[in-house]
Amino acid sequence: MPIRVRVRLFAIQRELAGAREIALELAPGATIEAAWAALVERHPVLASGRPAVRFARNGEYADPDTTLGNGDELAIIPPVSGGDEAGIEPGAGVAAAGAEPAGGPGGDGPVGARRILELRADPFDSTILTDLGEALATDADGAVVAFIGRTRETPGTPAPGQETEAARHAGRAVDSLGYEAHEPMALAVLAQIADEIAERFGVVRLAIVHRTGEVPLGEPSVAIVAVSPHRDSAFEAARYAIDETKARAPIWKAEHFADGHVWVGEVAREGPAKLRSKPSAAGDREAR
């Protein structure tokens, strides 16, 4: 008896196929790779994107050889919004619950742990940083590190397969950005990033708020706030939060021009980055 799988498409894959969801019937024991082959048989225009896509089964990244079950959701993850990852190396309108203990809803997190993890369709401005800092900080905290990402006029790196379209808009200014997300999975990835920050840097009060929809030139698209007793850990946590969000969260970015748009970004990384080792104090003295 065949199994039925619900395939979800996003960003450039959605545009090419002309559909957000596609139902597939597959043989029992079919893998994700087999599902991709069946999808491409129905929509051959998707075939060239295979090297740049990743997959998620029921909201979690999964290898192509993963076996699918009846009723599974298979998300095709094209290149995500991307971003600079200096300091780390590649490693092996919906909102979250507002504030969660470390470890997720109902988890046993450290005392005083608080998270604000949200996707927002509505605009916000730079005052969100003050609001988030005041919501997170306690009397024990001596550092609040905040970051805002804004829409800029200069284009970014086109996603694989978008080079020709990007060349057509070369030399033009970006009018706005458009963000699309696999919202439940994106919030789950943000929660994983928050867990990693707590483990790596000891920072348990954190906010990651990301826009969806259209974001005009000069307006914020993402806000990060990390709160800690000490500044070093807060700086490290904020940098890790934005870098990992850009590299892993299924959030897609299109640059809009007067007569078209270009999807930008890089192939999604499925897991956390490895921190580069810091030089020892002795090594640092020798370097001086």
Secondary structure, DSSP 8 states (H G I E B T S, - for coil): --EEEEEE--HHHHHHHT-SEEEEEE-TT-BHHHHHHHHHHH-GGGGGGGGG-EEEETTEEE-TT-B--TT-EEEEE--B-----TTEE----EE--SS--TTSTT----TT-EEEEEEESS---THHHHHHHHHH--TT--EEEEEEEE--SS---B-TT-HHHHHHTTT----EEEEEE-HHHHHHHHHHHHHHHHHHH---EEEEEEE-EEEETTSEEEEEEEEESSHHHHHHHHHHHHHHHHHHS-EEEEEEETTEEEEE-B----S--EE-----HHHHHHH-
